[in-house]
Amino acid sequence: MKATEALLILIASGLVFSSGCRPESGMSKKEIITAKNFPLCHELNRDKTLSDLLSADPTLSSLSLTEFEAFRNAASEEEAIKAALLSDPEIGTVSDRLVSLSVHPAVEALCKKLKTSGKYLIYNDLSDEEFLREAWKQDAGGINRTIRTYALGEKPVYPKIDSMSIIPGIRYFDRCRHSLRESIIDIADGENICSLPLETAFGFLSINERDEAADFEPLDETVNRQALRLIRKTQWDKYPYPLILALGHGPETPGEEISPNGRIVCSYAAELYKEGKAPFIVVSGGRVHPYKTRFIEAAEMKRHLIETYGIPESAIIMEPHARHTHTNIRNTGRLMLRYGIPMDRPVLITSCDWHLDFVQTARFDSISTNLMIIKPFEQGERLSSTRIECLILPSCTQVSPIDPLDP
């Protein structure tokens, strides 16, 4: 059975996004970000039974202590950061040990939980042993990428909007790295192989103010609380589409709350809603344009829809994390799964004509697959210059390890 077929069965049975597979009340910002980016490591680090199991393994415990001492005793901040990175031999050793522990009931339960979440969907068809191996490699690669980008200054996918805030090479930068190292030494568990890399990755995301992945979480209890109440009572077969997705258009001018194109797209979405095309509008877009903006595209579009067009808040679903058009669509699918919105028919996407022209290109499809590992949607019919259908696939659950700001 293919992974996407297996996930469809899980969706039908109501198991996808079960407890522990999404941000929950009481989770700290650090827990939310690590759970989104590195789900396996997050569970291995926070679950006491699993954490104790790793610490009791002589090979893993020795490797973890060696890394921790190298980090603490490094002669320079750059050496310390490199000590926190997971080398290929270390990744291989941990993979082997996780495979050997896979028969433990707690690890078996963990595999079931992670497979149910769909976060490692491309590996769901593998045995638990090989699933653990690949999931660990994905997490380790993502952790290393995060540290290299936000501690060593390597380029992210979109340097113009996602680069680190603190400029490498200046004295202040090294002072920040030194202070953070002292904090990590106090916090990290030297016996847990996941602890030091996770604390380092989150620490550098935090000091660079790149913690967008935690904005408004858990969404169910904050910005989408009113919509969720209405979703539970909605009769979906009364509408041509389950959702209208208004693609984000961030401003390019510092201090600007919503761009002219954002206002225009809101007008399109409001018209479609009033025509009865769908019971909900999804506004999607995070803190993206311009660089380090404090405004969230989705939040400003939601406010504009309410204040200018009188759209009720209960009819607006906010997706405040997407950083580009590809994840506008993917993240909408994740909310559909989370909230039980039908995925057996396309959503109606609206945006400016030039934007939808790009969405229909082969290049857009190629970029989507490269960014997100597996294709999360199928392009549909172009209904007009500003309207297009799109079938979002269950594969939207797959985590993207190359984008820590919106994995």
Secondary structure as UniProt FT lines:
FT   HELIX           3..12
FT   TURN            13..14
FT   TURN            16..17
FT   TURN            19..20
FT   TURN            25..26
FT   HELIX           29..37
FT   HELIX           39..46
FT   HELIX           48..56
FT   HELIX           58..73
FT   HELIX           77..84
FT   HELIX           88..100
FT   TURN            101..103
FT   HELIX           105..117
FT   TURN            118..120
FT   HELIX           121..123
FT   TURN            124..125
FT   HELIX           128..151
FT   HELIX           159..162
FT   TURN            168..169
FT   HELIX           171..187
FT   TURN            190..191
FT   TURN            193..194
FT   HELIX           195..207
FT   TURN            208..209
FT   HELIX           212..214
FT   TURN            215..216
FT   HELIX           219..221
FT   TURN            222..224
FT   HELIX           225..231
FT   TURN            232..233
FT   HELIX           236..238
FT   STRAND          244..246
FT   TURN            254..255
FT   HELIX           260..274
FT   TURN            275..276
FT   STRAND          281..284
FT   TURN            291..292
FT   HELIX           297..309
FT   HELIX           313..315
FT   STRAND          316..319
FT   HELIX           325..339
FT   STRAND          347..350
FT   HELIX           353..359
FT   HELIX           362..372
FT   STRAND          377..384
FT   TURN            385..386
FT   STRAND          387..392
FT   HELIX           394..397
FT   TURN            401..402
FT   TURN            404..405
//
